[in-house]
Amino acid sequence: MAVPKRKVSKARRDKRRSNVWKLSVPGITKCPKCGTYILSHRVCKNCGTYAGKEYISTEKAAKEA
């Protein structure tokens, strides 16, 4: 039968139970042009802009212009 050889210390037990292994929340920001939430340092899928420049022409952006 599997039985522990020694007592697991409180520090080792608590390290195992800690939140170190959990994933962090990705950096989500608002697009300065249209206001939708996007991942940082990526082109906005809604309006097609990044850093104030249009990189992707979208139907929505064409209708606005």
Sequence and secondary structure as in RCSB ss.txt:
>XXXX:A:sequence
MAVPKRKVSKARRDKRRSNVWKLSVPGITKCPKCGTYILSHRVCKNCGTYAGKEYISTEKAAKEA
>XXXX:A:secstr
    SS   HHHHHHHHSSTTS     EEE TTT  EEETTS  TTT EETTEE S  HHHHHH 
